Each structure stands twice: as structure tokens, then as C-alpha cells.
């Protein structure tokens, strides 16, 4: 005879014990809430993201070897834009953090750390789906740039809860 976990939590005085299934559901809900904080529902439009790229990036991609599709040249353009967008992201993060109360700062810091890992994973998955080769590097770099710009826009409009 198999043991069936109770559908309701078991109690012992003031202590409540959750079944394994209930604990898994709790962990899943907590994970979803954390991810939702890192990736807001009000996603940025493609036009907003494109508008946030620097004119220098557009110029770089439309000139020289990058315009001819030479991967190394395109990656150089991406590298320059990544440095710029990272500076902008850091500035937006500092600006968003400045007026917050300590608990709100802790929440935003946790959200940012979660987002950093999710960005890396999301972009690696996109690059892996390309199956390797030089296109994978460009896909990763493009994803990384887009995700950085999206987060910067989100931070610029950040409104803490509570």
C-alpha cells in the first residue's frame, strides 16, 4: 500500500507541516513571483528598444566590414554598444535605487541579481538554438544588448510596491 500525502497541512499545536506537494507548489509560486519581479509584465516594444540604441551603433553596423557581414567587425560594433548600454543600465539602476527605503533597495537588488542570471541564460539558450558557429556569437550578443536595453528602460520607469 502506497503512502498518500494528506491534502491539507498537518498540524501539531502551533506548528504546521506542509506536504511535499504543497511545499513544491509554494516554491514554484515563490520562483514565479521572483521572476515576475525581474521581468515586468509591461514589456518594452521593439520600437522602444531600437530607439535606445546609440546612433554610433547603427553607423558602425552600416559601415566597413560590419556592413559586409564580417562577424569580427559586427562583434566589435556589439562590444562598443554593450559597454555603452551597460553604463546606461548602471546609471538607471543607481537612479532607481537612490530614493528607495532599505527594504525596497533589498528587493530591487534581489530582482536585479535574478535578472542578471536570467539574461545570461536566456541569451545562451538563444545562441545554443542557432547550433553553433559564428551566428551563435552574434545571436548571444544581440540578445544581451536587447535584454540590457529592456532592463534599463524598465529601471527608468521603476515604481516600488508598497
N, C-alpha and C positions, 0 to 999 in steps of 0.2 A: 504494500500500500504506500503510495506516494504522499509526502507531506505537502499540504496545501497551505500557503501563507494566508493569514487572515486578511480579509479585505479592508478591515478597519485597523487603525493602530492599536496595539495592546497597551494597557495602562498598568502602572504599579504605583499607586499613590499619586504623587505629583509628576512622576516621570512618564513619558510617553515613548513607546518604541515603534518605529516605523518598519514596515515590512521591507524586504529588499526591493520589491517592485515600486513601493511608494518612495523609497529613497532614490531609486533611479529616476523616477518622474520628477522629484524635487531637484536633483542635479541637472536634469535636462532643462527644466524651467529656468534655473539659475543661469545656465550656459546661454540659453536663448536670450534672456534679459541682458546679459553682458554683451552679447554680440549685437543686439539691437541698439545698445548704447554706443557701440563702436561704429556701427553702420546705420545712420539715421534713415528713417522712412522717406523723408523728403530728399530723395536723391537729386543730385545736380544733373542738369540737362547736358547733352553733348555740346550745345552751343556755349553754355557757361564754362565748361571745361576748356573748349577750344579757345575761347576768348581770354582765358587766364594764361595761356602760353605766351612767352615773350616774342616780340617781333624778331628778335635775333635768332630764335629757334627756327621760325618759318624761313627766314633768309638763309640760314645755314643749310637747311634741308633742301632748299631750292637752288643751291649753287654748288659749283665744283663737283667733286666726286660723289658727294651725297646725292646730288640731283641725278647722277648716272646710276644710282643704286648700289654704290660701293659700300659694303657693310661697315668696314672700318670707319669710313668718313661719316656714315649715318650714326654710328655708335659714338663718335666724337661729338656730334651735334647733341645727341641724347645726354651725354655726360655733362656738357656745359649747361643744358637746361635742367638736368637733375640737380646740379649744385645750386642754381638759382631758385628752383622750386622748393628745395629743402630749406634754404634761407627764408623764403616766404612762409613756409609751413611753420618753422620755428618761431618766426615773428608773430604769426597768428596765434600760435599756442601760448606764447608769453602774454600776449594781449588778452586772450580769453581767460588765462589764469589770474591775472592781476587783481581783478575786483572780487574774486571768489573768497568765501569763508573757508576755513581749514577743511571741513568735511567735503565741501564742494570741490576743492582742489584735489583731495584724495580721490574722489570719484572720477574727475576728468583725467587725472594722471593714470588711473587704472584703465580707463577707456582708451587712452592714447597707447598704452602699452599693449593692450589687446589688439588694437587696430594695427600696430606695427607688425605683429606676428601674422595677423590675418592678411595684411597687404603682401607680405613675403610669400605666404602660402598660395594666395590667390594668383599671384603673378607667376610663381613657379609652376602651378598647375596649368596655367595658360601656355607657358613655354613648353612644358612637357607634352601637351596635347599636339604641339606642332611636330613632334617626332624627332627633335634634334636638328643639327645643322645651324647655319648662321641665322636662319629665320627665328630660331628659338631665342637667341640673344636679343634680337630686335623686339620680339613679342614681349619678352620679360621687361625690357627697358621701357617700352611704350606703356605697358600695363602699370609699371612702377610710377611713371610720370603721371598718368591719368589718376591713379589712386591717390598720389600725393596732392595733386591739384584739387581733387574732390574733397579730401580731408581739410585742406586749407580753407576752401570755401565754407565747409561745414563749421569749422572753428570760427570763422569770421561772423557767422550767424548764431553762434552757440548761446543758448539760453539755459542756464542751470535749472533743474527742477527743485522746487521747494525753497 
